């Protein structure tokens, strides 16, 4: 056998192997990630731990989970915070809480709190979300709403 013949044989084997591998890869179902946002508490009639997505439209934040959809118009929002816990200011609001998130804390932000007024009543929505999932939303929310999201910061000392 000549070198050229060996190369052709190896090339055809390689092509056949790749052709067999591609359909197997294409048949695999894509791994679905869980929704990044989870209802942790607030005044809305949403079951706790209802996982869903937060949509940032041109005029509202919309939390969608399988059991319920909550729309929070930007014009009605008075406070947005992203913290490791619920702030004292929010916890002492005179609202009827349907669920209040468990006391946590720590050095990692995890709660997005939105306070808004809808037909003369104050509403609170507290969503639990990991920092790596929240990071892209912060700029978009501030840009579209024209309002600031208060983010709790940490200084690390060595």
C-alpha positions in Angstrom: 0.0 0.0 0.0 1.2 3.4 -0.8 1.0 6.4 1.4 -1.7 8.0 -0.7 -3.9 4.9 -0.4 -3.5 4.8 3.4 -4.4 8.5 3.6 -7.5 8.0 1.5 -8.6 5.1 3.6 -8.0 7.0 6.9 -9.8 10.0 5.5 -12.8 7.9 4.4 -12.9 6.2 7.9 -12.8 9.7 9.5 -15.5 11.0 7.3 -17.7 8.0 8.1 -17.1 8.3 11.8 -18.0 12.1 11.8 -21.1 11.4 9.7 -22.2 8.7 12.2 -21.6 11.0 15.2 -23.4 14.0 13.9 -26.9 12.4 13.7 -26.5 10.9 17.2 -25.6 14.4 18.5 -28.6 15.9 16.6 -31.0 13.3 18.2 -30.1 14.3 21.7 -32.7 16.6 23.3 -31.3 20.0 24.3 -30.9 20.2 28.1 -33.5 22.6 29.4 -32.4 25.0 32.1 -34.8 25.8 34.9 -36.3 29.3 34.8 -34.0 31.8 36.6 -36.6 33.6 38.6 -38.6 32.2 41.5 -41.4 33.9 43.4 -40.1 34.2 47.0 -42.8 36.4 48.5 -44.9 39.5 48.3 -48.5 40.6 48.2 -49.5 38.8 45.0 -51.5 35.5 45.0 -48.7 33.5 43.5 -47.7 30.2 45.0 -44.3 30.5 46.8 -41.4 28.9 44.8 -43.3 29.4 41.5 -40.4 29.4 39.0 -40.7 31.5 35.8 -39.2 34.3 33.7 -39.0 38.0 34.0 -39.8 39.9 30.8 -38.7 43.5 30.4 -41.1 45.1 27.9 -41.0 48.7 26.9 -43.5 49.8 29.6 -43.5 47.1 32.3 -41.8 44.2 34.1 -43.8 41.0 33.6 -43.1 38.0 35.8 -44.5 34.8 34.1 -44.7 31.5 35.9 -47.1 28.5 35.1 -49.6 29.5 37.8 -49.8 33.3 37.3 -48.6 36.3 35.4 -47.9 39.6 37.3 -47.4 42.8 35.4 -45.7 45.8 37.0 -45.9 49.0 35.0 -42.7 51.1 35.1 -44.8 54.2 35.8 -46.2 52.6 39.0 -42.9 51.3 40.4 -41.6 53.3 43.3 -38.7 51.0 44.4 -36.5 48.3 43.0 -33.8 46.6 45.1 -31.4 43.7 44.5 -30.1 42.5 47.9 -29.1 39.5 49.9 -32.3 40.0 52.0 -35.4 42.1 52.2 -34.6 45.6 53.4 -36.1 47.0 56.6 -37.9 49.7 54.6 -39.7 47.1 52.5 -40.5 44.7 55.4 -42.1 47.4 57.4 -44.5 48.6 54.6 -48.1 48.5 55.7 -49.1 45.9 53.1 -51.0 42.6 53.3 -48.2 40.0 52.8 -49.4 36.7 51.2 -45.9 35.2 51.7 -42.7 36.6 53.2 -39.3 35.1 52.1 -37.3 33.3 54.8 -34.7 35.4 56.6 -31.4 34.9 54.8 -28.5 37.2 54.3 -24.9 36.5 53.5 -22.6 38.1 51.0 -24.5 37.3 47.8 -27.4 39.2 46.4 -30.4 37.0 45.7 -33.7 38.9 46.1 -35.1 41.3 43.5 -37.7 43.4 45.3 -40.2 45.5 43.3 -42.6 47.9 45.1 -45.4 49.4 42.9 -48.8 51.0 43.3 -51.7 49.6 41.4 -55.2 51.0 41.9 -54.3 53.0 45.0 -52.8 50.0 46.8 -49.2 49.2 47.3 -48.0 45.8 46.0 -44.7 44.0 46.6 -43.1 41.3 44.5 -39.9 39.6 45.7 -38.2 37.3 43.2 -35.2 35.1 44.0 -32.6 35.0 41.3 -28.9 34.1 41.2 -26.4 37.0 40.6 -25.1 35.5 37.3 -28.7 35.4 36.0 -29.6 38.9 37.3 -26.6 40.7 35.9 -27.9 41.1 32.3 -31.3 42.2 33.6 -30.0 45.1 35.7 -28.9 47.3 32.8 -32.0 46.5 30.7 -34.4 47.3 33.6 -32.7 50.6 34.3 -32.5 51.6 30.6 -36.2 50.8 29.9 -37.7 52.0 33.1 -35.6 55.1 33.6 -35.3 54.2 37.3 -32.4 52.9 39.3 -32.2 49.4 40.8 -30.6 49.7 44.3 -28.0 47.0 44.4 -26.4 46.1 47.7 -22.6 46.1 47.3 -19.9 44.5 49.3 -16.3 45.4 50.0 -13.9 42.6 50.6 -11.1 43.2 53.0 -7.9 41.2 53.1 
